[in-house]
């Protein structure tokens, strides 16, 4: 808006009193800024929502991935850990022979 468009308005604006800030304006502004940005320091600073949501999300993703890989991993384990199938068969045969040998001392009439 130009001064030539509305001279009475500009004359009125020229006579109006300019606003002046209070003498404590700077102090009050700094106090308001400090009140808004007062963050907790130390251990409690970690427990705000902006940090907890990503951290818990990442932990949940890792837990789901570990659980999924544990469930989907094929389970081809023998009942006797550390023994091959030949060792297991030999130990079972040896146990059967021991059982037969211990029955040899008993009365043979039960076999007839």
C-alpha positions as a Markdown table, in Angstrom:
| # | Residue | x | y | z |
|---|---|---|---|---|
| 1 | Unk | 0.0 | 0.0 | 0.0 |
| 2 | Unk | 1.4 | 3.3 | -1.0 |
| 3 | Unk | 1.2 | 6.6 | 1.0 |
| 4 | Unk | -0.5 | 8.2 | -2.0 |
| 5 | Unk | -3.4 | 5.8 | -1.9 |
| 6 | Unk | -4.8 | 6.7 | 1.5 |
| 7 | Unk | -3.1 | 9.8 | 3.0 |
| 8 | Unk | -5.5 | 10.1 | 6.0 |
| 9 | Unk | -4.8 | 6.6 | 7.1 |
| 10 | Unk | -1.0 | 7.2 | 6.9 |
| 11 | Unk | -1.4 | 10.4 | 8.9 |
| 12 | Unk | -3.3 | 8.6 | 11.6 |
| 13 | Unk | -0.7 | 5.8 | 11.7 |
| 14 | Unk | 2.0 | 8.4 | 11.9 |
| 15 | Unk | 0.5 | 9.9 | 15.0 |
| 16 | Unk | -0.1 | 6.6 | 16.8 |
| 17 | Unk | 2.2 | 5.7 | 19.7 |
| 18 | Unk | 4.7 | 3.0 | 18.8 |
| 19 | Unk | 4.7 | -0.1 | 21.0 |
| 20 | Unk | 7.6 | -0.4 | 23.4 |
| 21 | Unk | 8.7 | -3.7 | 25.0 |
| 22 | Unk | 8.8 | -4.0 | 28.7 |
| 23 | Unk | 12.2 | -3.5 | 30.4 |
| 24 | Unk | 12.1 | -7.2 | 31.4 |
| 25 | Unk | 11.1 | -8.5 | 27.9 |
| 26 | Unk | 14.5 | -10.3 | 27.4 |
| 27 | Unk | 14.4 | -11.9 | 30.8 |
| 28 | Unk | 10.9 | -13.2 | 30.4 |
| 29 | Unk | 11.6 | -14.5 | 26.9 |
| 30 | Unk | 14.7 | -16.4 | 28.1 |
| 31 | Unk | 12.6 | -17.8 | 31.0 |
| 32 | Unk | 9.9 | -19.0 | 28.7 |
| 33 | Unk | 12.4 | -20.7 | 26.4 |
| 34 | Unk | 14.1 | -22.4 | 29.3 |
| 35 | Unk | 10.8 | -23.7 | 30.6 |
| 36 | Unk | 9.9 | -25.2 | 27.2 |
| 37 | Unk | 13.2 | -26.9 | 26.7 |
| 38 | Unk | 13.9 | -28.2 | 30.2 |
| 39 | Unk | 14.9 | -31.8 | 29.5 |
| 40 | Unk | 15.7 | -34.3 | 32.1 |
| 41 | Unk | 19.4 | -35.2 | 32.4 |
| 42 | Unk | 21.0 | -38.4 | 33.2 |
| 43 | Unk | 19.2 | -41.7 | 33.2 |
| 44 | Unk | 15.8 | -40.2 | 33.0 |
| 45 | Unk | 16.7 | -38.6 | 29.6 |
| 46 | Unk | 16.6 | -42.0 | 28.0 |
| 47 | Unk | 13.0 | -42.6 | 29.1 |
| 48 | Unk | 11.2 | -40.2 | 26.7 |
| 49 | Unk | 8.9 | -41.3 | 23.9 |
| 50 | Unk | 11.2 | -40.1 | 21.1 |
| 51 | Unk | 13.9 | -42.5 | 22.2 |
| 52 | Unk | 11.9 | -45.4 | 23.5 |
| 53 | Unk | 9.8 | -46.0 | 20.5 |
| 54 | Unk | 12.7 | -46.6 | 18.0 |
| 55 | Unk | 14.7 | -48.6 | 20.6 |
| 56 | Unk | 11.8 | -50.9 | 21.5 |
| 57 | Unk | 10.9 | -51.3 | 17.8 |
| 58 | Unk | 14.4 | -52.4 | 17.0 |
| 59 | Unk | 14.5 | -54.8 | 19.9 |
| 60 | Unk | 11.2 | -56.3 | 18.9 |
| 61 | Unk | 12.4 | -56.8 | 15.3 |
| 62 | Unk | 15.6 | -58.5 | 16.5 |
| 63 | Unk | 13.6 | -60.8 | 18.8 |
| 64 | Unk | 11.1 | -61.7 | 16.1 |
| 65 | Unk | 14.0 | -62.5 | 13.7 |
| 66 | Unk | 15.8 | -64.7 | 16.2 |
| 67 | Unk | 12.6 | -66.5 | 17.0 |
| 68 | Unk | 11.8 | -67.0 | 13.4 |
| 69 | Unk | 15.2 | -68.4 | 12.6 |
| 70 | Unk | 15.0 | -70.7 | 15.5 |
| 71 | Unk | 11.6 | -72.1 | 14.5 |
| 72 | Unk | 12.5 | -72.4 | 10.8 |
| 73 | Unk | 15.9 | -74.1 | 11.4 |
| 74 | Unk | 15.6 | -77.8 | 10.5 |
| 75 | Unk | 15.9 | -80.2 | 13.4 |
| 76 | Unk | 17.9 | -83.2 | 12.4 |
| 77 | Unk | 19.2 | -84.2 | 15.8 |
| 78 | Unk | 19.8 | -87.7 | 17.0 |
| 79 | Unk | 18.5 | -88.7 | 20.4 |
| 80 | Unk | 22.2 | -89.4 | 21.5 |
| 81 | Unk | 24.2 | -86.2 | 21.0 |
| 82 | Unk | 27.7 | -86.7 | 19.7 |
| 83 | Unk | 27.2 | -90.2 | 18.6 |
| 84 | Unk | 26.8 | -91.3 | 15.0 |
| 85 | Unk | 24.1 | -93.7 | 13.9 |
| 86 | Unk | 26.6 | -96.6 | 13.8 |
| 87 | Unk | 27.6 | -95.9 | 17.4 |
| 88 | Unk | 24.0 | -95.8 | 18.5 |
| 89 | Unk | 23.3 | -99.1 | 16.7 |
| 90 | Unk | 26.3 | -100.8 | 18.3 |
| 91 | Unk | 25.4 | -99.6 | 21.7 |
| 92 | Unk | 21.9 | -100.9 | 21.3 |
| 93 | Unk | 23.2 | -104.2 | 20.1 |
| 94 | Unk | 25.6 | -104.4 | 23.1 |
| 95 | Unk | 22.7 | -103.6 | 25.5 |
| 96 | Unk | 20.6 | -106.4 | 23.9 |
| 97 | Unk | 23.5 | -108.8 | 24.3 |
| 98 | Unk | 23.9 | -107.9 | 27.9 |
| 99 | Unk | 20.2 | -108.5 | 28.5 |
| 100 | Unk | 20.4 | -111.9 | 26.8 |
| 101 | Unk | 23.6 | -112.8 | 28.8 |
| 102 | Unk | 21.9 | -111.9 | 32.1 |
| 103 | Unk | 18.9 | -114.0 | 31.1 |
| 104 | Unk | 21.2 | -116.9 | 30.3 |
| 105 | Unk | 21.7 | -117.6 | 34.0 |
| 106 | Unk | 18.0 | -118.0 | 34.6 |
| 107 | Unk | 16.1 | -121.1 | 33.9 |
| 108 | Unk | 15.9 | -122.0 | 30.2 |
| 109 | Unk | 12.5 | -123.6 | 30.5 |
| 110 | Unk | 10.8 | -120.3 | 30.0 |
| 111 | Unk | 12.1 | -120.1 | 26.5 |
| 112 | Unk | 10.4 | -123.4 | 25.4 |
